């Protein structure tokens, strides 16, 4: 008798029996797994709904407005396609605002990281000036950007405390706010002052997390302070560098409060950033479509620079 004949004589199992056999031989789902999955979905539903309502929907509406000519006063909206983006490309004011924004962003990545790490090392080393530095450096971290901008406005005014101090030692005080070039520098200083405080907080936490055994072993081996920093401190604070770089970059690209409080975008429009240009176009000039196009471009630039920076910094962390 062939194998085919023998198989034909065997009783055929039902579909339910075959299914139960496969389940018995394979991996069994733990009891209540389906209910737990539904519970997790129910717990995440409010967060997902809030994210969709507060992030996804506004972005979609902004993109829609950027492709239309919108007049809220007349309650009119008409399709113009990419005309608003073409106007931005041809606008010298927008290109200058974008240049100022990118310039401040570049400076805000370098200066706060360098000085924040320096001050964090001084604080972690138990410097005699620990208490004084902690108060001076941490105070801007909890201040509103508007307060920081107003503080710098009073300090850098022509008759402000900084110029008075310079004139007291025979140095003529520059026009920090009235000069087009120095106005941009003043805005960058105000933002950097606040970001230095943030970077210092992050770096102090990162330095405190480094085991002291590593430094003790390096000292026993005769490593100098520079080698201990390069071979131990710097590689272990690399994740903190990534955090401070991204936060500083995003803060500079969306800069608005400091500019309004310090220079108002002046003199003229020399210190105007993209954030301020969006507010002016949308609320002062009633050009919501053009303002939406600026916002979309700023979103794309911010997302692109963030992704590129994150990949570069993550790769650098692995190399270290």
C-alpha positions as CSV (number, residue, x, y, z in Angstrom):
1,X,0.0,0.0,0.0
2,X,1.4,3.3,-1.0
3,X,1.7,6.3,1.3
4,X,-1.1,8.0,-0.6
5,X,-3.4,5.1,0.1
6,X,-2.5,5.1,3.8
7,X,-3.2,8.8,4.1
8,X,-6.5,8.3,2.4
9,X,-7.5,5.8,5.0
10,X,-6.6,8.0,8.0
11,X,-9.5,10.1,9.5
12,X,-9.5,13.6,8.3
13,X,-9.3,16.3,11.0
14,X,-11.7,19.2,11.1
15,X,-10.5,22.8,10.5
16,X,-11.0,23.6,14.2
17,X,-8.8,20.7,15.2
18,X,-6.1,21.7,12.7
19,X,-6.2,25.3,13.9
20,X,-6.0,24.2,17.6
21,X,-3.0,22.0,16.7
22,X,-1.1,24.8,15.1
23,X,-1.8,27.0,18.1
24,X,-0.7,24.3,20.4
25,X,2.6,23.9,18.6
26,X,3.3,27.6,18.0
27,X,3.6,30.6,20.3
28,X,0.5,31.1,22.4
29,X,-0.8,34.7,23.1
30,X,-0.8,35.4,26.8
31,X,-4.2,35.7,28.4
32,X,-5.6,39.1,28.2
33,X,-3.2,40.4,25.5
34,X,-6.0,41.7,23.4
35,X,-7.6,43.6,26.3
36,X,-4.3,45.1,27.3
37,X,-3.7,46.3,23.7
38,X,-7.1,47.9,23.6
39,X,-6.4,49.5,27.0
40,X,-3.1,51.0,25.7
41,X,-4.9,52.3,22.6
42,X,-7.5,53.9,24.8
43,X,-4.8,55.5,27.0
44,X,-3.0,56.9,24.0
45,X,-6.1,58.2,22.3
46,X,-6.4,61.5,24.2
47,X,-2.7,62.3,23.5
48,X,-3.1,61.4,19.9
49,X,-6.2,63.5,19.6
50,X,-4.5,66.5,21.2
51,X,-1.5,66.2,19.0
52,X,-3.7,66.0,15.9
53,X,-5.7,69.0,17.0
54,X,-2.8,71.2,18.2
55,X,0.0,70.3,15.8
56,X,-1.2,68.4,12.7
57,X,-4.3,70.4,12.0
58,X,-2.7,73.9,12.4
59,X,0.1,72.8,10.1
60,X,-2.4,71.7,7.5
61,X,-4.4,74.9,7.8
62,X,-1.2,76.9,7.4
63,X,-0.2,75.1,4.3
64,X,-3.7,75.6,2.9
65,X,-3.5,79.4,3.6
66,X,-0.1,79.6,2.1
67,X,-1.6,78.6,-1.3
68,X,-4.3,81.2,-1.1
69,X,-4.8,84.9,-0.9
70,X,-6.5,85.3,2.4
71,X,-8.2,88.5,3.7
72,X,-9.8,87.9,7.1
73,X,-11.2,91.5,7.3
74,X,-13.3,90.9,4.2
75,X,-13.7,87.2,4.8
76,X,-12.3,86.4,1.4
77,X,-10.0,83.6,0.3
78,X,-8.9,82.8,-3.3
79,X,-6.6,80.2,-4.7
80,X,-3.2,81.6,-5.9
81,X,-1.1,78.4,-5.9
82,X,2.6,79.0,-5.2
83,X,2.3,82.8,-5.9
84,X,3.0,83.6,-2.2
85,X,6.2,81.6,-2.3
86,X,7.3,83.3,-5.5
87,X,6.8,86.7,-3.8
88,X,9.0,85.6,-0.9
89,X,11.7,84.6,-3.3
90,X,11.6,88.0,-4.9
91,X,11.3,89.9,-1.6
92,X,14.5,91.5,-0.5
93,X,13.1,92.1,3.0
94,X,12.3,88.4,3.5
95,X,15.7,87.3,2.3
96,X,17.3,89.8,4.7
97,X,15.2,88.5,7.6
98,X,16.2,84.9,6.7
99,X,19.8,86.0,6.6
100,X,19.6,87.6,10.0
101,X,17.8,84.5,11.4
102,X,20.4,82.1,10.1
103,X,23.3,84.3,11.3
104,X,21.9,84.5,14.8
105,X,21.2,80.7,14.7
106,X,24.8,80.0,13.8
107,X,26.2,82.2,16.6
108,X,23.6,80.7,19.0
109,X,24.9,77.2,18.4
110,X,28.6,78.0,18.9
111,X,28.7,80.6,21.7
112,X,26.3,79.0,24.2
113,X,27.8,75.6,23.8
114,X,31.4,76.9,24.3
115,X,30.7,79.2,27.2
116,X,28.1,76.9,28.8
117,X,30.6,74.0,28.9
118,X,33.3,76.3,30.2
119,X,31.1,77.6,33.1
120,X,29.9,74.1,33.8
121,X,33.5,72.8,34.2
122,X,34.2,75.7,36.6
123,X,31.2,75.0,38.6
124,X,31.8,71.2,38.7
125,X,35.4,71.8,39.8
126,X,34.3,73.4,43.0
127,X,35.5,76.9,42.2
128,X,35.5,79.5,44.9
129,X,33.1,81.5,42.7
130,X,30.6,78.6,42.6
131,X,27.8,80.4,44.4
132,X,28.2,83.6,42.5
133,X,28.5,81.9,39.1
134,X,25.5,79.8,39.8
135,X,23.3,82.8,40.5
136,X,24.6,84.8,37.6
137,X,24.4,81.9,35.1
138,X,21.2,80.2,36.2
139,X,19.0,83.4,36.6
140,X,18.4,84.0,32.8
141,X,17.2,80.4,32.5
142,X,14.0,81.2,34.4
143,X,13.4,84.6,32.9
144,X,10.9,85.4,30.2
145,X,12.4,86.2,26.8
146,X,10.5,89.5,26.9
147,X,12.2,90.3,30.3
148,X,15.6,89.5,28.9
149,X,15.0,91.7,25.8
150,X,13.8,94.6,27.9
151,X,16.8,94.2,30.3
152,X,19.2,94.3,27.3
153,X,17.3,97.3,25.9
154,X,17.9,99.3,29.1
155,X,21.5,98.1,29.4
156,X,22.5,98.8,25.7
157,X,20.6,102.1,25.3
158,X,22.7,105.1,24.3
159,X,22.5,106.4,27.9
160,X,22.4,102.9,29.4
161,X,24.6,101.4,32.1
162,X,27.0,99.8,29.6
163,X,27.7,103.0,27.7
164,X,28.0,105.0,30.9
165,X,30.5,102.5,32.2
166,X,32.6,102.7,29.0
167,X,32.5,106.5,29.0
168,X,33.6,106.5,32.6
169,X,36.9,105.0,31.5
170,X,37.3,107.2,28.4
171,X,35.8,104.8,25.8
172,X,32.9,106.3,23.7
173,X,29.9,104.1,23.9
174,X,28.7,102.6,20.6
175,X,25.1,102.8,19.4
176,X,24.1,99.3,20.2
177,X,20.5,99.6,19.1
178,X,20.6,102.5,16.6
179,X,23.3,100.9,14.4
180,X,21.9,98.4,11.9
181,X,24.9,96.0,12.4
182,X,25.1,96.3,16.1
183,X,21.4,95.9,16.5
184,X,21.7,92.3,15.1
185,X,24.7,91.7,17.5
186,X,22.6,93.0,20.4
187,X,19.8,90.6,19.6
188,X,22.3,87.7,19.4
189,X,23.8,88.7,22.7
190,X,20.4,88.7,24.4
191,X,19.5,85.3,23.1
192,X,23.0,83.9,23.8
193,X,22.8,85.1,27.4
194,X,19.7,83.1,28.0
195,X,20.9,80.0,26.1
196,X,24.2,80.0,28.0
197,X,22.2,79.5,31.2
198,X,20.3,76.6,29.6
199,X,23.5,75.0,28.3
200,X,25.2,75.4,31.7
201,X,22.4,73.6,33.4
202,X,22.6,70.7,31.0
203,X,26.4,70.4,31.1
204,X,26.5,70.6,34.9
205,X,24.1,67.6,35.0
206,X,26.1,65.7,32.4
207,X,29.4,66.4,34.3
208,X,27.9,65.3,37.6
209,X,26.9,62.0,36.0
210,X,30.5,61.1,35.0
211,X,32.0,58.5,37.5
212,X,34.9,60.0,39.5
213,X,36.7,56.7,39.2
214,X,37.5,57.5,35.6
215,X,39.3,60.7,36.6
216,X,41.1,59.0,39.4
217,X,42.4,56.2,37.2
218,X,43.5,58.8,34.6
219,X,45.4,60.8,37.2
220,X,47.1,57.6,38.4
221,X,48.2,57.0,34.9
222,X,49.7,60.5,34.7
223,X,47.1,62.0,32.4
224,X,47.1,65.8,32.3
225,X,44.0,68.0,32.7
226,X,43.7,68.4,29.0
227,X,43.9,64.7,28.3
228,X,41.3,64.0,31.0
229,X,39.0,66.4,29.4
230,X,39.6,65.2,25.8
231,X,39.4,61.5,26.6
232,X,36.9,61.3,29.4
233,X,34.8,64.5,29.8
234,X,34.2,65.4,26.1
235,X,33.1,61.9,24.9
236,X,30.7,61.5,27.9
237,X,29.1,64.9,27.5
238,X,28.5,64.4,23.8
239,X,24.8,63.6,24.3
240,X,24.5,66.9,26.2
241,X,26.1,68.7,23.3
242,X,23.4,67.2,21.0
243,X,20.6,68.4,23.3
244,X,22.0,72.0,23.7
245,X,22.8,72.3,20.0
246,X,19.3,71.3,18.9
247,X,17.5,73.5,21.5
248,X,19.7,76.5,20.7
249,X,19.2,76.0,17.0
250,X,15.4,75.8,17.3
251,X,15.2,78.7,19.7
252,X,17.2,80.9,17.3
253,X,15.2,80.0,14.2
254,X,11.9,80.9,15.8
255,X,13.3,84.0,17.5
256,X,10.7,86.6,18.1
257,X,10.3,87.8,21.7
258,X,13.9,89.1,22.1
259,X,13.7,91.1,18.9
260,X,10.3,92.7,19.7
261,X,11.5,93.8,23.2
262,X,15.0,94.9,22.3
263,X,15.0,96.5,18.8
264,X,11.5,96.0,17.4
265,X,13.2,94.8,14.2
266,X,14.9,98.1,13.7
267,X,16.5,100.4,12.9
268,X,14.3,100.1,9.8
269,X,14.1,96.3,9.3
270,X,17.8,95.6,9.8
271,X,17.3,93.2,12.8
272,X,14.0,91.7,11.7
273,X,13.9,87.9,11.9
274,X,11.6,85.5,10.1
275,X,9.4,85.1,13.2
276,X,8.9,88.9,13.4
277,X,8.3,89.1,9.6
278,X,5.5,86.5,10.0
279,X,3.7,88.4,12.7
280,X,4.0,91.7,10.8
281,X,2.7,90.2,7.5
282,X,-0.2,88.4,9.2
283,X,-1.4,90.8,11.8
284,X,-0.1,94.3,10.8
285,X,-0.4,94.0,7.0
286,X,-3.4,91.6,6.9
287,X,-1.6,89.3,4.5
288,X,-2.3,85.9,6.0
289,X,-1.4,84.0,2.9
290,X,2.0,85.5,2.7
291,X,2.6,85.0,6.4
292,X,1.5,81.4,6.1
293,X,4.0,80.9,3.3
294,X,6.8,82.3,5.5
295,X,5.7,80.0,8.4
296,X,5.8,76.9,6.1
297,X,9.3,77.8,4.8
298,X,10.5,78.4,8.4
299,X,9.0,75.0,9.4
300,X,10.8,73.3,6.5
301,X,14.1,75.0,7.3
302,X,13.8,74.2,11.0
303,X,12.9,70.5,10.4
304,X,15.7,70.1,7.8
305,X,18.4,71.7,9.9
306,X,17.3,69.7,13.0
307,X,17.4,66.4,11.2
308,X,20.8,67.1,9.6
309,X,22.2,68.3,12.9
310,X,20.8,65.3,14.8
311,X,22.3,62.8,12.3
312,X,25.7,64.5,12.4
313,X,25.8,64.8,16.1
314,X,24.6,61.2,16.7
315,X,27.3,60.0,14.3
316,X,29.9,62.0,16.2
317,X,28.7,60.5,19.5
318,X,29.3,57.0,18.1
319,X,32.8,58.0,16.9
320,X,33.7,59.4,20.3
